[in-house]
Amino acid sequence: MNNPIQYFVTKEAIATLTEKLNLPILDERSQDWQLEISDHTRIAEFITYYEKSTLNKDEKFALMNLILSSFDDALNMTGVTPGLWCRIRDCLISDLDMFRDLIRYWALIDEDYYEGFELTPYMRELVVQYSL
């Protein structure tokens, strides 16, 4: 049986992204890095960095976590600039195997739609389209 590789946000990826993107430095007791530093005002910058930089898999995974958390915040707060979701979606699809579990997490497959994140409907479309 083929077991898919599981990805996690690593300390090394956090350190690299913190330096390169001038992100806030959190203390060692912090949890859920991507949630604590998400920034709905920097989504386009984060996506551009993802698209244009040479990143290893751990950095890609960590940055996508930050992008999705920030995008969800934007949907809750201010709405989003047209085109951002398309760019995020393209990044997710380009590394679908890496992001499969992350998409399923945000899609809340087994949960009632109304209890979901603002991002949930977007991710559920990917789940259906790509049979995740």
PyMOL commands that set and color helices and strands:
alter all, ss='L'
color gray80, all
select helices_A, chain A and resi 11-21+33-36+40-52+57-77+84-94+96-107+113-115+120-129
alter helices_A, ss='H'
color red, helices_A
deselect
rebuild
show_as cartoon
